[in-house]
Amino acid sequence: MNRRRVLQSAAVGGTVALAGCVDGVMEHFEGSLQGVIPIEIESEASEPQTVYVEAHERRTDRQTYEEGITVSQVDGTVHPSHLERSDQHVYIATLDPDDQTELQAHQTTVTEDTQLLLIRLYDDELVVRVDHGDEEEVLGTPPSADGEGNGDDEDA
C-alpha cells in the first residue's frame, strides 16, 4: 500500500509540474507573437520595385529596423521581417532601381496597438496603410478605379 501511495503522489506531482511547464511554454510563445508588428508588401506594379523601410524608437531615437526589400513578383505579396511592437517612427520609401535614389516616401508612427503595416506598390504610387486596431491610417492615394487601379482600394 505504501508503494501505491508513493506512485500516486509522484503521478500527481509530475502532472502539476508538467502543467506549469505547459503554461510557461504557452506564455513564451504568446509573448513572442504579441511582440511584433507584421509587415506586408503587396505589389500591383508592372515592374519589380525596391522598398526601403527604416524605424526608430520614438523615445530614444534608437534604430530598430532597416531593410531594403525587392519585390520582383508582379501582383505578388512579400512578408519581410516584423517590426518590434513599440512606439516608433517608420520611414517607407520606394527606390529607383538604377541609382537607388528615393522616388516616393511616407513617414508614419506605430505603437503597441498597431496590428499591421501594409505597403502597396503601384506603377507610380506608394500607399501605406497602418492598422492601429481601432482606426486605420492611409498615406498616399491609390490609382483611381477609372484607370488600371483595382476597385478594392475604396474599402478603407
Secondary structure, DSSP 8 states (H G I E B T S, - for coil): -HHHHHHHHHHHHHHHHHHHHHHHHHHHHHHHHHTEE-EEEEE--SS-EEEEEEEEETTT--EEEEEEEEE-STT-EE----EESS-EEEEEEEE-TTT--EEEEEEEEE-TT--EEEEEE-SS-EEEEEE-SS-EEEES----TTTTS-GGGGG-
